[in-house]
Structures are given as structure tokens and as C-alpha cells.
Amino acid sequence: MLLLVSFKKISCFYITAFPLPPGLCNSLESWMIVPNIKQNHYTVHGLQSGTKYIFVVKAINQAGSRSSEPGTLKTNSQPFKLDPKSAHKKLKVSHDNLTVERDETTSKKGHSQDRFSSQSSYGVVGNVYIDSGRHYWEALIGGSTWYAIGIAYKSAPKHEWIGKNSASWVLCRCNNSWVVRHNSKELAIEPSPHLRRVGVLLDYDAGYVAFYDAVGSQHLHTFHVSFVQPVCPVFNVWNKCLTILTGLPIPDHLEGLESNN
């Protein structure tokens, strides 16, 4: 028996259109041929992360052929961890490299002032550089009232407050105020005062990064960017801690909405 598996990445135009568009599988180039199949399952490799696909299976033998109904599959986003080697000396990264915490044992003298110092970014980056595809991750706010979450180019200054330069895009909380910042330009936003989980949706190819209240499903802001370098996730924390959640699927309520924000 010969098993044909057809799969095609779908754009936002087909997210709610589960039936296959006319002619989708008419081309032989859209089929993957699996000869001499002996089991009722097969693993398809090479799918992009954070993407929806339509699958069709067509079985062929001497009696004829028959195709399955179209089925959809959503791949998870690319997982990553924090890079402890990149962390500021006043930050502690957990053993599993998923939580970053301000080291409260350091001197608090001048603490308020050095938050604004260009030499006190108190940052750490993710251990991945992204140059294509769609990606989603979340940050759990562990009681912190002073933090920044976003993305930056590899070339971004290592000791400068993220968002102060043209190579980084972030959402920040500074005590009781929230802003999004890029190239030192700030825009005030109004999330829930009890924001506890920030979602970040990056579509490198479409050119945007969007921030969400991951619990309340509230859109907070979208930066539209023509990316020219790989980017990495970045996190600053000036008190308490942040924990990252990665390798997640893009939430269903964001599919088809993010590019219109």
C-alpha cells in the first residue's frame, strides 16, 4: 500500500475555513509520498513552529484510492530558556534557567536612582535567536513591580536599558505605570492593575511583535517592525522575579487577530 500525506501551511485567511480550498492538493508538489507503509501512523518532520497546518491522507492500493477528510494541526512555539551567562551580576537565574530574580542580598543604597542608570539594565536574554517564523511565549510576574519584557537585536547594547535604543522593543512596568518603549519613545498603556502574565507574540516574517494580558486576553500593544537582524527575547527585572513559559502553542483567540492590531 502507498500512503500519500498532503500538508500545507495555512495563513490567517483559512484559519476558520477548515474545508480545503479548491485545488489545494491538485499539484503533485503538495504531496509527500510514503511508500511501503506498514503501520497506521507516520511522523512528518520539518514543520515550522507556531503554525497551523491542514493535513490530508490519501491511501492507494490495487483496489483504488481514498482520501481522508482534511484535518488541522497546530505546532507549538520554539522552546527556549534564559541564558545565565548573559544575566546582570545583580540577578540570579534559577537552576532550570526559567526564572530570573533580583538578588536582594546586594546593597539597596541608591537602589531607586540606579534603576534609571544606563549601566544598570539588570537584564537577561533568552538562549535563542529568531530570524523567521511565528513564536509565542509568556512571562509570569512573580510580584515584581518594576520590569521590562520584549525582544532585541543581537547587536543591542548589553548594558543599556532595553527600549532606550533602536534595537529593542519592550513592555515595561515602573511601579504604578505601564508603558511600551522603543528608541527612548514611550507610549502609556492601561492593562489590568492585576496583570500577572504577559504574552508575547512575535511574527518575524510578517514584521510585528505584540503584547497581551495572557489571562484576560487583552491586547496591549503591537510594534510593527521590518526586522533586519535576528532577535532574542529579553527580560529586565528590578525587584522580585519573572518566570518564563515557552514552547507554547499560539492561543486560539490570537489566530487571525494579531496582524490587524
N, C-alpha and C positions, 0 to 999 in steps of 0.2 A: 504493500500500500504506500502511496505517496501522499504526504501531508503538506499542504500549502498554507502558510500563515501570512496574512497581509496585515501590515500595521502602518499607520500614518499619523504623524503628529497633527493635532487639530489646533487651530487658532481660536481666538475668543468668538469668532463668528459661528462656530459649530459647537460651542460648549453645551447649548441647550438643544441642539439638533442631533439627537442620538442616531436616527437613521443615517446611513451613509449617503453623502452627496452623490448625485448621478455621475457615473464614470470614474469614481474614486479608485476602484480596483480593476478597471478595464486594462490598464497598462501592465505588461509583464514586469516592468521595472519596480512595481509596487509590491511584488510577491517575493517572499523568501521561501525557497523550496527546501523541504526537509525530507530526503529520500530514505527509504528503508526504515521507516519509523516502526518501532517495536513496543513503544509504551504510549500511554494515553496522556502524557504530559511532555512539555518541551520548554526549555528556558531560552528566552530571547535576550541576547546581550547587546550592549551599546546604546541603550535608551538614555535620553537626556534626563537629568534630574529636574524635579519640579514641573513636570509636563504631563498633559493628558494625551492619551493615545486611543485610537479606535483599532480594535483587532477583529479580523475575520479569519476563520479557519475553514479551509476547503479540503475535503478528503477525496482522493481519486483512486479507484481500483478498476478491475476488469468489468465490474457491474455498472460503472458510471461514476458520477461525482455528485457531491452535495456540499453546500456552504452553510456555515453556521450563521446565526443572527449576529449583527455587529455587537461587540462588547467593548466597554470602556475600561481603561486602566489609568490610574494616576500614580506617577512615581514620586518618591519622597525627595525633598531637597538634599543637597550635598551636606553631609555632616562635617562639623569642624569642632575644634577645641581652642582654648586660649593658649597662646604661646608664652610660657612663663619667662622665657629669655627676653621678651620684649617689655615686660612689666616694669613700671617705675619702682625704684628701690623702696618706696613707702607703701607699696601694695603687696599683698600676699595672694598667691594663686593656690587653690586647693590641689590636693594630690591627684584628683581626677581631671584637673585642668578645665573645670566647668564653672567655677566660682572665683570671683576676684573681690578682695576685701581690703579696705583701707586699714593699714596697720596702726591701730590705736595706741600702741605702745610707744610710738615716736612722740617727740615733743610737740605739744599743741601751741607752743609760743609762736605768735604770728600766724596762726592757722588761717584765720579769715583773710588776712592780706595775701598769703601766698597762693590762695585759690585763683587769684587773678594774675599771677606771675606767668610770663611766657615760658619760664623754666620749670613750671610745676603742673605739667599736664596730667600727672597721675593716671597714665593710660596703660592699656594692654591691647594687643591686637589678636585677631583670630589667626590660626595657623594655616590659612588657605588664601590664595589669590585667585580672584574670579575674573575671567575675561570673556565669558559667554554664558548664555542660558538664563533661567529664572531660578531664584533662590529665596527661601523664606526661613527666618529664624526668630526667636523670641528671647527677651531678657526679663527675668523675674527681678523685681525691685525688692531687695531684702532690707526694707526700712530706710534706704538711702533717700535723702532729700536734696542731694547735690551730685548729679551725674550727667553723663552725655553718652549717647548711643548713636552709631551711624556707620559710615563707610569712609575710606580714604584711599588715595593712590599710594602705591608703594613709595613714591618719591616725596610724600608729605613730610614736613619737618617732624622729627621724632620727639622733640621736647616742647613743641608749641601746642597750645590749647586747640583741640580739634574744632573745626568750624571757623577758626580765625584766618584760615588761608584758603586759596582757591582749589586746594587738593583734597578737601574733606567736606562732608555733608552730614549734619547731625541734628538730633533732637536732644534738648538739654532741659533739665530741671535745676533751678537755682533757688532753693528754699521754697517759697510760695509762688514762684513764677515759672512758666514754661515757655520756651522759645525753640524755633528751629533756626539753625545758623549755617551760613556758608560764606566764605571770603569776608568774614567780620560783619556781614549783614545779618541782622536778626529780625525775625517775624514772630510776634506773640501768638501762641495757640492756647486753646482752652479745653484741655482734656478733663476727664472726671478728676475731682480733687483726690480721689482714692485710686488713681491709676497704679496698678500693681504689676502689669505685664505689658511690655511694649513689643509689638510685632513689626518686623522689618521685611518688606518685600522688595527685592531687587530684580529688575529685568534688565540685564546688561545690554542685550541686543536691541530692545525697544527704547532704551535710554531713560530709565527713571528709577528712583528709589522712593518708596512710600512707607510711612509710619502709621501704625494703628494701635488703638487700645485693643489688645488681643482678647480681653474678657468681654468688654462692652461692644466689640465690633465697630468701634467708631474710627472713621478715617481722620487722621490728624494733619498730615501734610504730605505732599508729593513734590520732590525735586525732579525736574526734567533735565537730563544731562546727556550730552554727546560724549560718552566715555572715550578716552584716548589711551588709557593705560589700564592694566589690571587693578582691581580694587580689593581691599580686605575689610572685614568687619572690625570696628574699633569701639572701645569702651573706656570711658573715664569714670572714676568714682572718687569722690572726696570725703564721703563718710559712709559707714555701714558697708553693704556689699551688693553685688549683682551676680546672678546666676544665669547662664545661657542654656537655651533649649534649641538643639539643632537636629538636622536630619528629619524635619517635619514635612508633611505634605502641605501644599498651599491650601488654606481653608476654602471650602466651597463658596462661602459668601464673598470671597475676593475674586473669584474667577469671573473674568469679563467686566469687572468694575474698575480695576486699578488703573488701566490705561486712560480712563475717562476722567480721572480726578485732576 
